[in-house]
Structure formats: structure tokens, C-alpha cells
Amino acid sequence: MSGVSMDGLMRLAFDKGAAVKGWDADGAGFPPFRIPEVIPEKRLRYRTIFISDIHLGTRGCNAELLIDFLDHVDCETLYLVGDIIDGWRLKKRHYWPASHNDVVWRVLKRAKRGERVVYIPGNHDEMLRPFCGMDFGGVEIRHHAVHDTADGRRLLVLHGDEFDAVMLAHRWLAFVGDAAYTALMRLNVVINRVRRWMNLPYWSLSKIAKHKVKNAVEFIGQFEELVAKAAGQRGVDGVVCGHIHTAEMRDISGVAYYNDGDWVEGCTALVEHEDGRMEILHWPEEMAKRKAEETRAAEQAGQDVSVATAA
């Protein structure tokens, strides 16, 4: 089924579950592209990029920041580590702005130009799990993967919801928690609209709240330990996951634990450099640094012109 397009796969997946309002079989639910691809003079180059928890189809998705990220980075392999599309929300209410189409188009364009793209579905895009083992439009759909780093380590790559006790034992509670989280994300969107109007950088309300709540901190710690333990039992050197929207890099009992974060709160990505070194990119910070550099360059150019004119 390698000749089937990715958008065709998405429609087929939803047909197997529940219909998405406003999204018909002919793709009429897709709005046109809005943001043209920007090709800067110099892109950041990495061997591998891991991103997850984008939640396309929700108002909390920071699609514009992700588009900026995709337009400024290149890699050999891109791992989409689950919850790329939020099927839970799309089954309840159709929300798919042009910017979300722009994200999908950029990912497919990467696959078309020869970049390896591996999609590992999570719990929110679980409707794609029946297609694991197949390739669609150059995108490999896998339940999990093992990534070989440049420095010879083997990393297990999976979404991580299989280690979430709430997801496993109380699925109904996970849906309740998802509704509460969605409400928090809506408030986060409003706050950041005001901050943009005031020319302030992106700020995550939910990220701050999560680190202030004791139970949330304990859950994150337990999740990380469970994932690392399972990876160690499978004989790999480390693990890359998502799911909990908390970017992290640390050693847990000799196992390298990596979480690439999300694109609704922290807007982060995990990247592997050419030498195998791993790094978490906090993209709002990278954008702020780039803007500051551009401002300094413009100011310097203005000063040079002034000096030349005076001479």
C-alpha cells in the first residue's frame, strides 16, 4: 500500500472508527494552504529529529511554531513519536485550520525529497495503529522502532502510553482528564494571543501548572522510571518517547531516557547531532535568539550605512 497518500490514510483510519464532522471522503474538509514554506539561507542540520504530541485538530496545537521549526531544520531521519493527529478531539468536533494542513504538507514534502519519516502512532492517533508495518506516501507507520545513533547506541522509540497506568486501567478517566486538559489549552491559547499583542514571547500556562502540582510531578517521575526499566529489559541503551508533554534527558539506572516533549505546551524537539550527541531544542527560545540576532544584524547594518554616509 505504499502508493496510498497520507491524507487518504487519515480518511481511511477515521472511516474505521468514527466519522469526523466536516471531513468527507473527497477531502472537502481540508482548507487550502496558508503559510508558504520559508527557505532560509542557512538551516540547522541534524542527523535525526524526534517530535511528538503535536495534536493537530485541536486549538491547543502550536502549528505556527512547528511550521517555523520545520522551515529552519533539516535531517536524515524524522521520527513522529505519536499523538501527531488528535483523533479523540476530531471525533467530537471538527477543527482543522489551514496551518494544520501546512504541517502535514511539510512532513510529506520531506518524505518526498528522500528524508526518512517514521510515524509511531500514540493513543490520540490510535486509529492509525492497524496500519503499523505499512508505508504510505513515503511515511513508515510503525508500532515502535529501534534507532541506531551515530555513536553506536540503540534507542527504543515509542509513544509511551502503554506505560500510563491511567490509560491502561481507567480509560474513561483518561478521557475525562483529556477534557480538562483541553480546557486548560484553550486558556493557554487566549493568554498567548494577548502576549503576542503585547509583543511578548510564547509562555506555557499548563507547563508551569504541571510543575507546581505535586501529583503531576510524581506521575512524571514514575512514568519515566517505568519506561526506562522496560527499555533496559529489552536490552537497548536508551529510550525515546513522548506522551506526557515533558521534555527530558537523564540517565535512569544506566538507561538513557529521552522525552521529546510536545507542541502544545513546551514546543520542543529532541535532536541527534552528527556525532550522536542528543539535545532538546526549546523552539520558542531558539526563535527569540534568532530574532535578537536579526535585530543586532539590522542595527549593525544601519550603523555601517551611517558611517559610510558620513565619510
C-alpha positions in Angstrom: 0.0 0.0 0.0 3.0 2.3 -0.5 1.2 4.2 -3.2 -1.6 5.4 -0.9 -1.3 9.0 0.1 -1.1 10.1 3.8 -4.3 12.1 3.7 -6.0 9.1 2.2 -4.8 7.0 5.0 -6.1 9.5 7.6 -9.6 9.4 6.0 -9.5 5.6 5.9 -8.5 5.5 9.5 -11.3 7.7 10.6 -13.8 5.7 8.5 -12.7 2.6 10.6 -13.5 4.5 13.8 -16.0 7.4 13.8 -16.7 9.9 11.1 -15.1 13.4 11.5 -17.6 16.2 11.1 -16.9 18.3 8.1 -14.2 15.9 6.7 -15.7 14.0 3.8 -14.3 11.2 1.7 -13.2 13.6 -1.1 -11.1 15.7 1.3 -13.5 18.7 1.3 -12.8 19.2 4.9 -9.2 20.3 4.2 -8.7 24.0 3.9 -6.2 25.4 1.4 -2.6 26.0 2.4 -2.0 29.3 4.2 1.7 29.6 5.1 4.2 29.2 2.2 7.4 27.4 3.0 10.2 29.6 4.1 13.7 28.5 2.9 16.3 30.5 5.0 19.8 30.9 3.8 21.1 28.5 6.5 19.1 25.7 8.0 20.1 23.9 11.2 21.3 20.4 10.2 20.8 17.3 12.4 21.2 13.6 11.9 17.9 12.8 13.5 14.9 14.7 14.8 12.2 13.4 17.2 8.9 15.3 17.7 5.6 14.2 19.2 2.3 15.3 20.7 1.5 17.9 18.1 -2.2 17.3 18.5 -3.3 18.5 15.0 -7.0 19.0 15.1 -7.1 20.9 18.4 -6.9 24.6 19.2 -4.0 24.0 21.6 -1.7 22.9 18.8 1.0 25.5 18.2 1.1 24.9 14.4 2.8 28.2 13.6 5.7 27.5 15.9 6.1 24.0 14.4 6.0 25.4 10.9 8.8 27.7 11.8 10.7 24.8 13.2 10.2 22.6 10.1 11.3 25.5 7.9 14.5 26.0 9.7 15.8 22.4 10.3 16.9 19.5 8.1 17.7 15.9 9.0 18.3 12.4 7.6 15.5 10.8 9.7 12.4 12.4 11.2 10.5 10.4 13.9 6.9 11.3 14.6 6.5 9.8 18.1 2.8 9.7 18.4 -0.2 12.0 19.0 0.5 13.8 15.8 -3.2 14.0 15.0 -5.7 14.2 17.8 -8.4 11.7 16.8 -10.1 11.9 20.2 -11.0 15.6 19.6 -11.7 15.3 15.9 -14.3 12.6 16.5 -16.1 15.1 18.8 -15.7 18.3 16.9 -14.1 19.2 13.5 -11.3 21.7 13.8 -8.7 21.7 11.1 -7.3 25.2 10.1 -5.1 25.8 7.2 -2.0 25.9 9.4 -2.6 22.2 10.3 -2.7 21.4 6.6 0.6 23.3 6.2 2.2 21.0 8.9 1.1 17.8 7.1 2.2 19.2 3.7 5.7 19.9 5.1 6.1 16.4 6.6 5.0 14.8 3.3 7.4 17.0 1.3 10.3 15.9 3.5 9.4 12.2 2.7 9.1 13.0 -1.0 12.6 14.6 -1.2 14.2 11.5 0.4 14.1 12.1 4.1 13.2 9.1 6.1 10.0 9.7 8.0 8.8 7.2 10.7 5.4 7.7 12.2 4.7 5.8 15.5 1.0 6.4 16.5 0.1 7.2 20.1 -3.1 7.0 22.0 -4.7 10.1 20.4 -4.0 8.8 16.9 -4.5 5.2 17.7 -6.8 4.9 14.7 -3.6 4.5 12.7 -2.2 1.6 14.7 -3.9 -1.0 12.5 -1.7 0.2 9.6 1.6 -0.4 11.5 4.1 -2.1 9.3 2.8 -0.3 6.2 4.2 2.6 4.2 2.0 5.5 3.0 3.3 8.3 0.8 6.9 7.6 1.9 5.9 7.6 5.6 6.6 4.4 7.5 3.9 3.6 10.1 5.4 1.5 12.9 4.3 0.5 16.4 7.8 1.2 17.7 11.3 1.4 16.3 14.9 0.9 17.3 17.2 3.8 16.3 20.9 3.4 15.9 22.8 6.6 16.9 26.0 7.8 15.3 28.0 6.8 18.4 26.7 3.2 18.3 23.9 3.2 20.8 20.5 1.6 20.3 17.4 3.6 21.3 13.9 2.2 21.6 11.4 4.7 20.1 7.8 4.5 21.2 5.0 6.9 22.2 4.8 5.7 25.8 1.0 5.4 26.5 1.5 1.7 27.1 3.2 2.7 30.4 0.5 5.1 31.5 -1.4 3.4 34.4 -4.4 5.6 33.9 -4.6 4.7 30.2 -4.3 1.0 30.9 -6.6 0.6 33.9 -9.1 3.5 33.6 -9.5 4.5 30.0 -12.7 6.6 30.9 -10.6 8.6 33.4 -8.1 9.3 30.6 -10.9 10.9 28.5 -12.1 13.0 31.5 -8.5 14.2 32.0 -8.3 14.9 28.3 -11.3 17.2 28.5 -9.9 19.1 31.5 -6.5 19.4 29.7 -8.3 20.7 26.6 -9.9 23.5 28.6 -6.5 24.4 30.0 -5.1 24.5 26.5 -7.9 26.9 25.4 -6.9 29.2 28.2 -3.3 28.9 27.2 -4.2 30.0 23.6 -6.0 33.1 24.9 -3.1 34.1 27.1 -0.6 33.8 24.3 -2.8 35.8 21.9 -2.6 38.6 24.5 1.1 38.1 24.9 1.7 38.3 21.1 -0.4 41.5 21.0 2.0 42.9 23.7 5.0 41.7 21.7 5.9 39.1 24.4 7.3 35.6 23.7 5.4 32.4 23.9 4.7 31.2 27.5 3.1 27.9 28.6 0.5 28.1 31.4 0.0 24.3 31.6 3.7 23.7 31.7 4.0 25.9 34.8 0.9 24.4 36.4 2.1 20.9 35.9 5.4 21.5 37.6 3.6 23.1 40.6 1.3 20.2 41.2 2.8 17.5 43.4 0.8 14.7 42.0 1.7 15.6 38.4 5.4 15.7 39.3 5.1 12.3 41.0 3.3 10.8 38.0 6.0 12.1 35.6 8.8 10.6 37.7 7.0 7.2 37.9 6.3 7.2 34.2 10.0 7.9 33.3 11.2 5.1 35.6 8.7 2.6 34.1 9.7 3.4 30.6 13.5 3.3 31.3 13.1 0.0 33.1 11.2 -1.6 30.2 13.8 -0.3 27.8 16.6 -1.9 29.9 14.7 -5.2 29.9 14.7 -5.1 26.1 18.4 -4.8 26.0 18.7 -1.4 24.4 20.9 1.5 25.6 18.1 4.1 25.9 14.5 5.1 25.0 12.9 8.0 23.2 9.2 8.6 24.0 6.6 11.4 24.3 3.0 11.2 25.8 3.5 13.2 29.0 4.4 16.5 27.4 7.5 16.9 29.4 10.8 17.2 27.6 13.6 15.5 29.5 17.1 13.9 29.1 18.5 11.9 32.0 20.1 8.6 33.0 17.9 6.2 34.9 19.8 3.2 36.3 22.1 3.1 33.3 19.4 3.6 30.7 19.4 6.9 28.7 15.8 8.3 29.0 14.8 10.9 26.4 11.4 12.6 26.1 10.9 14.9 23.1 8.2 16.9 24.8 5.3 18.4 22.8 3.9 21.2 20.5 1.0 22.3 22.7 2.9 23.3 25.8 6.7 23.5 25.7 7.1 23.3 21.8 10.3 21.2 22.0 12.1 18.7 19.8 14.8 16.1 20.5 17.6 16.1 18.0 20.7 14.0 17.4 23.8 15.7 16.2 26.1 14.1 13.6 28.3 12.7 16.4 25.4 11.1 18.2 25.1 13.8 20.8 21.5 14.4 21.9 19.9 17.8 22.6 16.5 19.1 23.4 15.6 22.2 21.5 13.1 24.7 23.1 11.9 26.3 19.9 10.4 29.5 21.4 13.8 30.2 22.9 15.5 29.4 19.5 13.1 31.8 17.8 13.8 34.5 20.3 17.6 34.1 19.9 17.2 34.2 16.1 15.1 37.4 16.3 17.7 39.0 18.6 20.4 38.1 16.2 18.5 39.5 13.3 17.8 42.7 15.2 21.5 43.1 16.1 22.5 42.5 12.4 20.0 45.1 11.2 21.2 47.6 13.7 24.8 46.9 12.7 24.0 47.3 9.1 22.3 50.6 9.9 25.3 51.8 11.7 27.6 50.8 8.8 25.4 52.8 6.4 25.5 55.8 8.7 29.3 55.6 8.9 29.7 55.2 5.1 27.3 58.2 4.5 29.2 60.4 7.0 32.5 59.5 5.3 
